[in-house]
Amino acid sequence: MIRVADHLGIAREAMDRLILDVPDYPEAGVVFKDITPLLADHDGFHAAIVALADAGRDESGAVVVDKVLGMEARGFILAAPVALNLEAGFVPVRKAGKLPRECLSESYSLEYGEATLEMHADAVSPGDRVLLVDDVLATGGTIAATRRLVESAGGVVVGAAVLMELGFLSGRDAFDDVACTALAVI
């Protein structure tokens, strides 16, 4: 059986090999991190999911979360299998206007503009322990806004997990009292 630490090593190796830089996307000056080759690689994708899910466990390996939230859009791809790995519920956090029922909304700034996130008003119950999962931690705005959504519903964010952190942007400062696991810091 492969241990979590082994999955982290496999995930990091696969990320180094497979994640591609796309310059000037979605606008000039931004370097987009294309994770689709990682997603297409079974072993790398599996290792990344197991390593991300470790952020939802305590030191003994016991699951400490009730829900896993994934932020649109690439966060969905990662958070849903993390939720399955943890035997927890999955909640999509969408861009404004994409969910069909009553929503909670939170606007925020991101590295190249502004956005509004929404989740269904009943998606997180008071007291739910929540893990936030996304692909990239940049300025921290997306995670901070999602945290505010969770807290407005009465939930508690116990941690965040991302594939990669753009360390030069100091995104953790936006939510510095929440533990954040990054599989790689670039």
NUNURO-40398 format. One record per atom (N, C-alpha, C, O, CB): residue in one letter; atom name; y, x, z. Coordinates in pm, whole numbers. Atoms other than C-alpha are relative to their C-alpha. Glycine has a CB too. Example, Ala and Ser with C-alpha at 12.3 -4.5 7.8 and 13.67 -1.06 7.14 Angstrom:
2
A, N, -119, 89, 0
A, CA, -450, 1230, 780
A, C, 120, 90, 0
A, O, 118, 194, 66
A, CB, 3, -99, 125
S, N, -119, -82, -6
S, CA, -106, 1367, 714
S, C, 109, -77, 73
S, O, 220, -26, 90
S, CB, 46, 41, -142
***
This chain:
186
M, N, -119, 85, 0
M, CA, 0, 0, 0
M, C, 125, 88, 0
M, O, 132, 186, 75
M, CB, 0, -96, 123
I, N, -124, -77, 9
I, CA, 346, 132, -92
I, C, 94, -45, 112
I, O, 116, -164, 133
I, CB, 68, -20, -140
R, N, -93, 29, -109
R, CA, 588, 155, 202
R, C, 139, -27, -56
R, O, 169, 8, -170
R, CB, 5, 118, 101
V, N, -136, 32, 44
V, CA, 948, 31, 184
V, C, 75, 127, -39
V, O, 145, 128, -140
V, CB, 77, -74, 111
A, N, -69, -124, 34
A, CA, 1077, 390, 188
A, C, -43, 49, -138
A, O, 39, 103, -212
A, CB, -29, 108, 107
D, N, 47, -39, 132
D, CA, 860, 459, -117
D, C, 64, -87, -108
D, O, 99, -38, -215
D, CB, -153, -10, -9
H, N, -66, 88, 96
H, CA, 1006, 153, -293
H, C, 145, 44, -22
H, O, 194, 39, -135
H, CB, -4, -146, 48
L, N, -138, -46, 14
L, CA, 1355, 287, -224
L, C, 6, 121, -93
L, O, 93, 127, -180
L, CB, 60, 34, 138
G, N, 4, -117, 87
G, CA, 1267, 620, -386
G, C, -29, -37, -144
G, O, 34, 15, -236
G, CB, -103, 98, 50
I, N, 34, 45, 136
I, CA, 1107, 449, -686
I, C, 119, -74, -62
I, O, 150, -54, -179
I, CB, -126, -93, 3
A, N, -115, 75, 51
A, CA, 1407, 215, -718
A, C, 113, 95, -40
A, O, 172, 79, -146
A, CB, 50, -99, 106
R, N, -109, -93, 31
R, CA, 1658, 501, -705
R, C, -30, 80, -127
R, O, 58, 101, -211
R, CB, 23, 95, 118
E, N, 37, -75, 121
E, CA, 1467, 701, -967
E, C, 15, -88, -123
E, O, 68, -44, -225
E, CB, -146, 53, 11
A, N, -11, 92, 114
A, CA, 1446, 397, -1195
A, C, 146, -32, -30
A, O, 184, -40, -147
A, CB, -78, -129, 29
M, N, -142, 28, 21
M, CA, 1815, 318, -1144
M, C, 68, 117, -70
M, O, 145, 97, -164
M, CB, 69, -29, 132
D, N, -60, -119, 63
D, CA, 1914, 677, -1232
D, C, -37, 7, -147
D, O, 44, 46, -231
D, CB, -46, 128, 72
R, N, 52, -12, 136
R, CA, 1702, 659, -1545
R, C, 43, -116, -90
R, O, 63, -97, -210
R, CB, -150, 9, 3
L, N, -10, 120, 83
L, CA, 1768, 303, -1661
L, C, 136, -70, -1
L, O, 168, -137, -99
L, CB, -100, -95, 46
I, N, -129, 69, 0
I, CA, 2112, 177, -1558
I, C, 97, 76, -90
I, O, 116, 196, -76
I, CB, 58, -12, 146
L, N, -86, -61, 102
L, CA, 2354, 240, -1843
L, C, 147, -31, 25
L, O, 182, -141, 67
L, CB, -41, -48, -138
D, N, -145, 21, -7
D, CA, 2732, 286, -1838
D, C, 49, -53, -135
D, O, 13, 0, -240
D, CB, 73, 133, 37
V, N, -63, 55, 120
V, CA, 2925, 73, -2087
V, C, 151, 9, 21
V, O, 208, -71, 96
V, CB, -47, -150, -29
P, N, -143, -16, -22
P, CA, 3285, 195, -2108
P, C, 83, -113, -61
P, O, 46, -174, -162
P, CB, 46, 132, -58
D, N, -99, 97, 47
D, CA, 3579, -42, -2149
D, C, -55, -141, -15
D, O, -18, -213, -108
D, CB, 56, 44, -132
Y, N, 53, 137, 0
Y, CA, 3382, -359, -2072
Y, C, 4, -52, 142
Y, O, -44, 17, 232
Y, CB, -145, -5, -57
P, N, -48, 102, 93
P, CA, 3488, -629, -1997
P, C, 143, 23, -50
P, O, 194, -54, -131
P, CB, -8, -134, 65
E, N, -133, -32, 50
E, CA, 3829, -468, -2046
E, C, 21, 151, 10
E, O, -54, 221, 78
E, CB, 110, -79, 79
A, N, -29, -143, 3
A, CA, 3981, -126, -2107
A, C, 13, 57, 140
A, O, 77, -1, 227
A, CB, 128, 27, -80
G, N, -9, -69, -128
G, CA, 3940, 116, -1818
G, C, -113, -32, 97
G, O, -131, 40, 195
G, CB, 128, -33, 63
V, N, 112, 38, -86
V, CA, 3638, -60, -1662
V, C, -128, 57, -59
V, O, -151, 48, -180
V, CB, -10, -156, 15
V, N, 131, -48, 43
V, CA, 3296, 105, -1679
V, C, -104, -98, 56
V, O, -130, -99, 177
V, CB, -27, 149, 49
F, N, 99, 101, -36
F, CA, 3035, -174, -1674
F, C, -135, 68, 21
F, O, -175, 153, -58
F, CB, -10, -111, -109
K, N, 133, -52, -29
K, CA, 2697, -92, -1518
K, C, -102, -101, -51
K, O, -118, -209, 7
K, CB, -19, 28, 154
D, N, 98, 89, 63
D, CA, 2429, -247, -1740
D, C, -136, 18, 68
D, O, -201, 121, 53
D, CB, -11, 29, -154
I, N, 126, -7, -75
I, CA, 2126, -324, -1522
I, C, -118, -58, -78
I, O, -231, -56, -29
I, CB, 14, -72, 132
T, N, 109, 66, 72
T, CA, 1923, -501, -1792
T, C, -119, 91, -30
T, O, -232, 43, -27
T, CB, 51, -57, -128
P, N, 119, -84, 17
P, CA, 1704, -196, -1868
P, C, -83, 12, 129
P, O, -205, 19, 123
P, CB, 41, 139, -47
L, N, 72, -2, -128
L, CA, 1614, -179, -1495
L, C, -80, -129, 18
L, O, -195, -125, 61
L, CB, 99, 18, 118
L, N, 68, 129, -14
L, CA, 1527, -550, -1497
L, C, -123, -9, -90
L, O, -220, -76, -55
L, CB, 97, -114, -33
A, N, 111, 4, 95
A, CA, 1297, -495, -1796
A, C, -115, 93, 38
A, O, -223, 86, -19
A, CB, 50, 38, -138
D, N, 101, -95, -45
D, CA, 1105, -220, -1615
D, C, -68, -57, 125
D, O, -7, -59, 233
D, CB, 64, 141, 29
H, N, 68, 67, -112
H, CA, 845, -390, -1391
H, C, 2, 81, 128
H, O, 41, 30, 233
H, CB, -142, -30, -38
D, N, 11, -80, -121
D, CA, 795, -103, -1148
D, C, 137, 23, 65
D, O, 150, 13, 187
D, CB, -66, 132, -30
G, N, -134, -22, -54
G, CA, 1166, -25, -1110
G, C, 60, -127, 58
G, O, 120, -124, 166
G, CB, 90, 54, -108
F, N, -53, 128, -48
F, CA, 1264, -391, -1075
F, C, -69, -41, 130
F, O, -2, -80, 225
F, CB, -19, -110, -107
H, N, 74, 36, -121
H, CA, 989, -458, -820
H, C, 44, 87, 118
H, O, 67, 35, 227
H, CB, -151, 14, -24
A, N, -41, -90, -108
A, CA, 1084, -151, -616
A, C, 141, -34, 49
A, O, 166, -31, 170
A, CB, -5, 145, -48
A, N, -136, 36, -39
A, CA, 1451, -253, -619
A, C, 2, -127, 83
A, O, 75, -135, 182
A, CB, 89, -17, -124
I, N, 4, 126, -76
I, CA, 1370, -606, -498
I, C, -53, 23, 140
I, O, 5, -27, 237
I, CB, -87, -104, -73
V, N, 57, -27, -133
V, CA, 1152, -481, -212
V, C, 99, 78, 85
V, O, 115, 49, 204
V, CB, -134, 78, -13
A, N, -97, -78, -75
A, CA, 1415, -226, -111
A, C, 121, -84, 42
A, O, 171, -69, 153
A, CB, 46, 120, -83
L, N, -110, 90, -37
L, CA, 1694, -489, -120
L, C, -42, -96, 111
L, O, 36, -124, 202
L, CB, 48, -79, -123
A, N, 49, 95, -100
A, CA, 1481, -729, 83
A, C, -8, 63, 138
A, O, -1, -8, 239
A, CB, -136, -54, -40
D, N, 7, -68, -129
D, CA, 1450, -468, 358
D, C, 125, -26, 83
D, O, 119, -21, 206
D, CB, -19, 150, -19
A, N, -124, 31, -72
A, CA, 1813, -553, 449
A, C, -9, -132, 75
A, O, 73, -159, 162
A, CB, 118, -4, -96
G, N, 20, 128, -69
G, CA, 1685, -895, 562
G, C, -109, 6, 105
G, O, -158, -98, 151
G, CB, -33, -107, -100
R, N, 103, -20, -102
R, CA, 1434, -748, 808
R, C, 54, 85, 114
R, O, 147, 163, 95
R, CB, -126, 66, -61
D, N, -38, -88, -111
D, CA, 1466, -591, 1152
D, C, -87, 125, -3
D, O, -165, 146, -95
D, CB, -14, -73, 135
E, N, 71, -128, -5
E, CA, 1323, -254, 1256
E, C, -151, -17, -1
E, O, -223, 71, -48
E, CB, 42, 77, 122
S, N, 145, 24, -5
S, CA, 978, -408, 1313
S, C, -53, -58, -131
S, O, -175, -70, -148
S, CB, -34, -94, 114
G, N, 41, 60, 128
G, CA, 974, -561, 963
G, C, 7, -152, 0
G, O, -23, -214, -102
G, CB, -138, 43, -34
A, N, -10, 146, -8
A, CA, 1029, -919, 1083
A, C, 123, -50, -76
A, O, 230, 12, -72
A, CB, 7, -46, 148
V, N, -110, 60, 75
V, CA, 1247, -1139, 863
V, C, 103, -57, 98
V, O, 67, -126, 193
V, CB, -51, -112, -96
V, N, -107, 44, -89
V, CA, 1585, -1209, 1026
V, C, 101, -90, -71
V, O, 210, -114, -19
V, CB, 72, 120, 59
V, N, -92, 87, 73
V, CA, 1742, -1437, 763
V, C, -70, -130, -39
V, O, -191, -136, -57
V, CB, 53, 71, -126
D, N, 48, 131, 43
D, CA, 1706, -1802, 670
D, C, 29, -24, -148
D, O, -46, -93, -217
D, CB, 64, -111, 84
K, N, -44, 20, 137
K, CA, 1890, -1787, 337
K, C, 44, 133, -60
K, O, 90, 223, 10
K, CB, 115, -103, -7
V, N, -51, -113, 76
V, CA, 1968, -1531, 69
V, C, 96, -57, -104
V, O, 57, -143, -184
V, CB, -116, 84, -67
L, N, -100, 46, 96
L, CA, 2287, -1587, -129
L, C, 20, 105, -108
L, O, 35, 224, -79
L, CB, 134, -31, 70
G, N, -26, -87, 114
G, CA, 2333, -1440, -476
G, C, 124, -46, -72
G, O, 141, -165, -99
G, CB, -120, 3, -95
M, N, -126, 32, 64
M, CA, 2670, -1422, -642
M, C, -13, 10, -152
M, O, -81, 98, -205
M, CB, 110, 94, 50
E, N, 5, 7, 146
E, CA, 2719, -1512, -1008
E, C, 50, 130, -61
E, O, 147, 188, -13
E, CB, 84, -118, -52
A, N, 122, 55, 57
A, CA, 2583, -1393, -1226
A, C, -118, 94, 27
A, O, -229, 48, 49
A, CB, 17, -22, -151
R, N, 113, -91, -16
R, CA, 2377, -1079, -1185
R, C, -58, -4, 140
R, O, -174, 33, 160
R, CB, 42, 141, -34
G, N, 53, 17, -135
G, CA, 2343, -1144, -813
G, C, -112, -103, 6
G, O, -201, -92, 90
G, CB, 111, -41, 94
F, N, 109, 100, 5
F, CA, 2126, -1448, -902
F, C, -133, 68, -32
F, O, -235, 39, 30
F, CB, 31, -109, -107
I, N, 122, -64, 48
I, CA, 1875, -1225, -1080
I, C, -66, 79, 112
I, O, -189, 87, 118
I, CB, 31, 92, -118
L, N, 52, -81, -109
L, CA, 1837, -1007, -772
L, C, -31, -83, 125
L, O, -134, -63, 189
L, CB, 97, 109, 34
A, N, 12, 73, -126
A, CA, 1881, -1255, -487
A, C, -119, -97, 1
A, O, -183, -113, 105
A, CB, 127, -76, 27
A, N, 112, 96, 1
A, CA, 1620, -1511, -598
A, C, -133, 69, 34
A, O, -205, 19, 121
A, CB, -10, -69, -137
P, N, 125, -64, -41
P, CA, 1325, -1266, -588
P, C, 7, 63, 139
P, O, -96, 73, 206
P, CB, -37, 106, -101
V, N, -13, -49, -138
V, CA, 1464, -1111, -267
V, C, -32, -114, 97
V, O, -104, -94, 195
V, CB, 144, 56, 26
A, N, 29, 117, -86
A, CA, 1455, -1461, -112
A, C, -150, -28, 3
A, O, -205, -53, 110
A, CB, 76, -125, -51
L, N, 145, 21, 3
L, CA, 1094, -1505, -226
L, C, -71, 107, 82
L, O, -165, 75, 155
L, CB, -51, 1, -144
N, N, 60, -109, -76
N, CA, 1005, -1165, -80
N, C, 13, -23, 150
N, O, -77, 11, 227
N, CB, 63, 133, -39
L, N, -26, 26, -141
L, CA, 1156, -1271, 253
L, C, -48, -137, 46
L, O, -38, -170, 165
L, CB, 148, 12, 28
E, N, 40, 138, -30
E, CA, 1014, -1625, 237
E, C, 117, -79, 58
E, O, 102, -154, 155
E, CB, -120, -2, 97
A, N, -124, 67, -40
A, CA, 1372, -1751, 274
A, C, 50, -85, -116
A, O, 2, -73, -228
A, CB, 108, 103, 44
G, N, -61, 80, 105
G, CA, 1580, -2002, 82
G, C, 98, 82, -82
G, O, 153, 181, -34
G, CB, 70, -121, 59
F, N, -96, -64, 88
F, CA, 1796, -1898, -213
F, C, 117, -95, -25
F, O, 96, -213, -51
F, CB, -66, 42, -135
V, N, -120, 79, 26
V, CA, 2156, -2020, -257
V, C, 82, 72, -105
V, O, 123, 186, -85
V, CB, 83, -23, 131
P, N, -89, -61, 100
P, CA, 2353, -1954, -577
P, C, 146, -23, 37
P, O, 185, -133, 77
P, CB, -28, -57, -140
V, N, -145, 9, -17
V, CA, 2723, -1881, -535
V, C, 58, 16, -140
V, O, 42, 120, -203
V, CB, 56, 110, 102
R, N, -41, 7, 141
R, CA, 2890, -1978, -862
R, C, 150, 12, -17
R, O, 227, 0, 78
R, CB, -48, -130, -61
K, N, -140, 7, 37
K, CA, 3219, -1949, -1040
K, C, 45, -145, 10
K, O, -37, -237, 1
K, CB, 25, 57, -143
A, N, -55, 134, -18
A, CA, 3447, -2249, -994
A, C, -39, -94, -114
A, O, -36, -56, -231
A, CB, 152, 6, 11
G, N, 28, 104, 98
G, CA, 3344, -2570, -1169
G, C, -141, -1, -54
G, O, -170, -80, -145
G, CB, 92, 13, -110
K, N, 136, -10, 54
K, CA, 2978, -2478, -1227
K, C, -104, -79, 80
K, O, -214, -102, 31
K, CB, -42, 143, -6
L, N, 96, 73, -84
L, CA, 2812, -2671, -943
L, C, 32, -149, -2
L, O, 149, -186, -3
L, CB, 2, 54, 145
P, N, -22, 142, 25
P, CA, 2763, -3049, -972
P, C, 38, -86, 121
P, O, 79, -200, 103
P, CB, -121, -55, -59
R, N, -27, 84, -117
R, CA, 2815, -3166, -613
R, C, 116, 57, 81
R, O, 179, 155, 41
R, CB, -125, -13, 89
E, N, -109, -45, -85
E, CA, 3068, -3125, -333
E, C, -18, 148, 35
E, O, -126, 192, 73
E, CB, 7, -85, 129
C, N, 6, -146, -19
C, CA, 3154, -2756, -293
C, C, 104, 48, 99
C, O, 206, -16, 122
C, CB, 20, 71, -133
L, N, -98, -79, -73
L, CA, 3326, -2515, -64
L, C, 49, 105, -99
L, O, -30, 156, -179
L, CB, -62, 65, 132
S, N, -58, -94, 96
S, CA, 3562, -2282, -256
S, C, 73, 112, 72
S, O, 126, 94, 182
S, CB, 96, -72, -95
E, N, -72, -116, -53
E, CA, 3708, -1938, -194
E, C, 50, 84, -117
E, O, -28, 126, -202
E, CB, -92, 85, 95
S, N, -60, -85, 104
S, CA, 3949, -1745, -418
S, C, 19, 140, 54
S, O, 36, 161, 174
S, CB, 136, -59, -48
Y, N, -11, -141, -39
Y, CA, 3976, -1366, -416
Y, C, 41, 85, -119
Y, O, 38, 41, -233
Y, CB, -133, 50, 59
S, N, -33, -98, 105
S, CA, 4089, -1060, -609
S, C, -120, 89, -22
S, O, -192, 121, 72
S, CB, 124, 84, 38
L, N, 104, -96, 31
L, CA, 3844, -835, -787
L, C, 61, 115, -77
L, O, 181, 114, -106
L, CB, -115, -66, -79
E, N, -54, -123, 56
E, CA, 3877, -498, -955
E, C, 77, -18, -130
E, O, 157, 68, -166
E, CB, -109, 96, -22
Y, N, -72, 18, 126
Y, CA, 4003, -645, -1284
Y, C, 46, -145, -19
Y, O, 38, -199, -129
Y, CB, -87, 41, -117
G, N, -53, 135, 11
G, CA, 4150, -988, -1205
G, C, -18, -79, 127
G, O, -28, -23, 236
G, CB, -65, -73, -114
E, N, 20, 90, -113
E, CA, 4108, -1289, -981
E, C, -109, -99, -35
E, O, -137, -123, -153
E, CB, 131, -74, 37
A, N, 109, 94, 22
A, CA, 3827, -1539, -934
A, C, -9, -96, 118
A, O, 48, -72, 224
A, CB, -133, 73, -21
T, N, 32, 95, -105
T, CA, 3712, -1838, -732
T, C, -150, -20, 0
T, O, -211, -40, -105
T, CB, 75, -136, -19
L, N, 144, 23, -18
L, CA, 3360, -1875, -596
L, C, -20, -132, 72
L, O, 63, -176, 151
L, CB, -66, 115, 79
E, N, 36, 126, -66
E, CA, 3191, -2196, -488
E, C, -148, -1, 35
E, O, -230, 64, -30
E, CB, 34, -121, -91
M, N, 139, 30, -31
M, CA, 2872, -2302, -316
M, C, -3, -145, 46
M, O, 97, -198, 95
M, CB, -58, 97, 110
H, N, 12, 137, -46
H, CA, 2742, -2648, -241
H, C, 30, -7, 150
H, O, -11, 80, 227
H, CB, -141, -56, -29
A, N, -44, 15, -139
A, CA, 2888, -2773, 86
A, C, -118, -7, 97
A, O, -103, 30, 213
A, CB, 85, -125, 14
D, N, 116, 12, -88
D, CA, 2539, -2839, 225
D, C, -103, 112, -17
D, O, -214, 103, 35
D, CB, -67, -132, -23
A, N, 96, -107, 31
A, CA, 2376, -2514, 103
A, C, -33, 87, 121
A, O, -145, 137, 134
A, CB, 54, 87, -111
V, N, 18, -78, -122
V, CA, 2420, -2332, 434
V, C, 28, -91, 118
V, O, 133, -154, 125
V, CB, 93, 127, 2
S, N, -15, 84, -119
S, CA, 2370, -2512, 764
S, C, 57, 83, 115
S, O, 41, 206, 118
S, CB, -136, -63, 41
P, N, -50, -74, -116
P, CA, 2543, -2421, 1090
P, C, -114, 77, 67
P, O, -222, 24, 93
P, CB, 66, -97, 102
G, N, 99, -86, -63
G, CA, 2358, -2131, 1247
G, C, -92, 74, -95
G, O, -162, 166, -53
G, CB, -81, -80, 91
D, N, 84, -73, 96
D, CA, 2180, -2022, 927
D, C, 40, 147, -1
D, O, 158, 181, -3
D, CB, 13, -62, -143
R, N, -20, -145, 13
R, CA, 2139, -1645, 914
R, C, -16, 36, -147
R, O, -115, 0, -211
R, CB, -101, 82, 91
V, N, -11, -17, 145
V, CA, 2234, -1522, 569
V, C, 9, 147, -38
V, O, 76, 227, 27
V, CB, 123, -74, -52
L, N, -12, -131, 64
L, CA, 2183, -1210, 357
L, C, 70, -21, -134
L, O, 30, -108, -212
L, CB, -141, 68, -19
L, N, -73, 6, 126
L, CA, 2429, -1158, 69
L, C, -55, 107, -93
L, O, -70, 223, -51
L, CB, 153, 17, 22
V, N, 58, -96, 95
V, CA, 2286, -991, -244
V, C, 80, -3, -129
V, O, 108, -110, -184
V, CB, -150, -31, -27
D, N, -70, -11, 128
D, CA, 2473, -863, -549
D, C, -42, 131, -66
D, O, -112, 213, -6
D, CB, 155, -6, 19
D, N, 39, -121, 72
D, CA, 2436, -591, -809
D, C, 90, 118, 35
D, O, 39, 227, 62
D, CB, 4, -25, -149
V, N, -94, -110, -20
V, CA, 2752, -383, -754
V, C, 100, -37, 109
V, O, 156, -147, 109
V, CB, 72, 35, -131
L, N, -109, 11, -95
L, CA, 2984, -338, -459
L, C, 113, 86, -54
L, O, 102, 208, -61
L, CB, -43, 45, 146
A, N, -117, -71, 52
A, CA, 3323, -246, -604
A, C, 110, -6, 105
A, O, 110, 74, 199
A, CB, 48, -61, -137
T, N, -110, 10, -96
T, CA, 3636, -355, -416
T, C, -37, -80, 125
T, O, 39, -80, 222
T, CB, 120, -64, -66
G, N, 45, 78, -115
G, CA, 3440, -580, -178
G, C, 48, -143, 0
G, O, 12, -221, 89
G, CB, 46, 65, 125
G, N, -55, 135, 3
G, CA, 3623, -896, -280
G, C, -104, -109, -13
G, O, -93, -213, 52
G, CB, 94, -12, -113
T, N, 104, 103, 19
T, CA, 3313, -1086, -394
T, C, -79, -22, 128
T, O, -103, -136, 168
T, CB, -94, 41, -115
I, N, 76, 14, -125
I, CA, 3117, -1013, -77
I, C, 87, -60, 109
I, O, 40, -147, 183
I, CB, -56, 137, 45
A, N, -89, 55, -103
A, CA, 3418, -1085, 147
A, C, 23, -149, -22
A, O, 21, -227, 74
A, CB, 134, 75, -1
A, N, -21, 143, 29
A, CA, 3484, -1418, -29
A, C, -126, -81, 30
A, O, -118, -191, 85
A, CB, 41, -20, -147
T, N, 125, 70, -28
T, CA, 3117, -1515, -7
T, C, -23, -11, 150
T, O, -70, -113, 198
T, CB, -119, 71, -67
R, N, 12, 6, -145
R, CA, 3115, -1428, 361
R, C, 87, -114, 55
R, O, 42, -189, 142
R, CB, 42, 135, 63
R, N, -88, 107, -47
R, CA, 3412, -1662, 414
R, C, -60, -137, -32
R, O, -47, -230, 48
R, CB, 139, 12, -63
L, N, 68, 127, 33
L, CA, 3219, -1940, 233
L, C, -109, -30, 102
L, O, -118, -142, 153
L, CB, -60, 6, -142
V, N, 109, 18, -97
V, CA, 2918, -1888, 461
V, C, 55, -40, 136
V, O, 6, -134, 198
V, CB, -84, 129, 13
E, N, -58, 28, -132
E, CA, 3133, -1886, 774
E, C, 67, -136, 4
E, O, 65, -202, 109
E, CB, 99, 108, 37
S, N, -63, 132, 1
S, CA, 3322, -2198, 666
S, C, -104, -111, 12
S, O, -72, -222, 53
S, CB, 82, -19, -128
A, N, 109, 97, -13
A, CA, 2984, -2376, 653
A, C, -69, 12, 136
A, O, -158, -67, 167
A, CB, -102, 21, -112
G, N, 62, -19, -131
G, CA, 2892, -2247, 1001
G, C, -114, 100, 2
G, O, -180, 118, 104
G, CB, -49, -130, 51
G, N, 105, -100, 6
G, CA, 2649, -1980, 883
G, C, 47, 135, 51
G, O, 166, 156, 74
G, CB, -52, 13, -141
V, N, -28, -134, -50
V, CA, 2629, -1620, 1000
V, C, -54, 102, -101
V, O, -173, 102, -132
V, CB, -62, 22, 142
V, N, 43, -106, 92
V, CA, 2620, -1327, 758
V, C, -55, 115, 84
V, O, 17, 176, 164
V, CB, 118, 49, -92
V, N, 61, -108, -76
V, CA, 2374, -1075, 900
V, C, -2, 131, -77
V, O, -29, 237, -20
V, CB, -142, -38, 40
G, N, -3, -121, 78
G, CA, 2403, -828, 615
G, C, 26, -28, -146
G, O, 27, -142, -192
G, CB, -129, 75, 15
A, N, -18, 5, 145
A, CA, 2467, -752, 252
A, C, -85, 111, -59
A, O, -107, 214, 4
A, CB, 151, 14, -41
A, N, 80, -100, 69
A, CA, 2255, -562, 1
A, C, 40, 1, -147
A, O, 52, -104, -210
A, CB, -153, -28, 16
V, N, -40, -16, 140
V, CA, 2355, -425, -339
V, C, -82, 112, -64
V, O, -127, 205, 4
V, CB, 152, 31, -11
L, N, 66, -109, 71
L, CA, 2190, -214, -605
L, C, 82, 128, 10
L, O, 30, 234, 44
L, CB, -22, -37, -147
M, N, -83, -119, 0
M, CA, 2485, 21, -624
M, C, 139, -30, 53
M, O, 192, -140, 38
M, CB, 10, 58, -140
E, N, -134, 7, -57
E, CA, 2813, 86, -452
E, C, 87, 101, -71
E, O, 50, 218, -85
E, CB, -2, 25, 153
L, N, -98, -91, 58
L, CA, 3114, 235, -625
L, C, 81, 56, 116
L, O, 186, 3, 152
L, CB, 93, -73, -107
G, N, -54, -54, -124
G, CA, 3199, 453, -327
G, C, 147, 34, -6
G, O, 217, 25, 96
G, CB, -75, 121, 38
F, N, -140, -39, 14
F, CA, 3536, 565, -463
F, C, 96, -117, 16
F, O, 217, -96, 30
F, CB, 22, 65, -135
L, N, -87, 118, -15
L, CA, 3668, 207, -433
L, C, 7, -51, 144
L, O, 86, -141, 173
L, CB, -49, -111, -90
S, N, -4, 35, -143
S, CA, 3601, 176, -56
S, C, -17, -150, 24
S, O, 51, -207, 109
S, CB, 131, 45, 62
G, N, 21, 144, -12
G, CA, 3472, -182, -95
G, C, -48, -47, 135
G, O, -24, -162, 172
G, CB, -97, -42, -101
R, N, 49, 39, -134
R, CA, 3308, -182, 249
R, C, 115, -35, 94
R, O, 95, -110, 190
R, CB, -83, 113, 60
D, N, -115, 28, -86
D, CA, 3656, -192, 402
D, C, 33, -149, 4
D, O, 92, -196, 101
D, CB, 121, 78, -48
A, N, -30, 143, 8
A, CA, 3682, -559, 294
A, C, -86, -83, 95
A, O, -54, -199, 124
A, CB, -19, -49, -142
F, N, 90, 72, -91
F, CA, 3396, -655, 530
F, C, -71, 100, 92
F, O, -193, 94, 109
F, CB, -104, -85, -79
D, N, 56, -116, -69
D, CA, 3347, -348, 748
D, C, -85, -30, 122
D, O, -154, 60, 171
D, CB, 108, 89, 40
D, N, 83, 32, -117
D, CA, 3181, -531, 1038
D, C, -134, -62, -39
D, O, -210, -104, 48
D, CB, 75, -94, 92
V, N, 130, 50, 49
V, CA, 2888, -650, 820
V, C, -78, 119, -54
V, O, -26, 197, -134
V, CB, 19, -111, -112
A, N, 84, -109, 49
A, CA, 2601, -408, 761
A, C, -24, -18, -149
A, O, -54, -129, -195
A, CB, -136, 5, 78
C, N, 21, 7, 145
C, CA, 2570, -325, 392
C, C, -96, 110, -42
C, O, -74, 228, -13
C, CB, 134, 12, -77
T, N, 97, -92, 55
T, CA, 2271, -164, 226
T, C, 28, 17, -149
T, O, 29, -81, -223
T, CB, -145, -50, 25
A, N, -16, -31, 142
A, CA, 2336, 7, -107
A, C, -114, 93, -38
A, O, -133, 196, 25
A, CB, 142, 65, -31
L, N, 111, -85, 43
L, CA, 2036, 147, -292
L, C, 49, 131, -57
L, O, -21, 232, -52
L, CB, -86, -73, -102
A, N, -61, -123, 51
A, CA, 2268, 401, -455
A, C, 152, -11, 15
A, O, 209, -119, -3
A, CB, -40, 25, -149
V, N, -147, -8, -6
V, CA, 2630, 508, -400
V, C, 42, 96, -110
V, O, -2, 210, -116
V, CB, 53, 49, 144
I, N, -44, -83, 112
I, CA, 2804, 636, -710
I, C, 151, 15, 2
I, O, 208, 81, -85
I, CB, -47, -60, -135
***
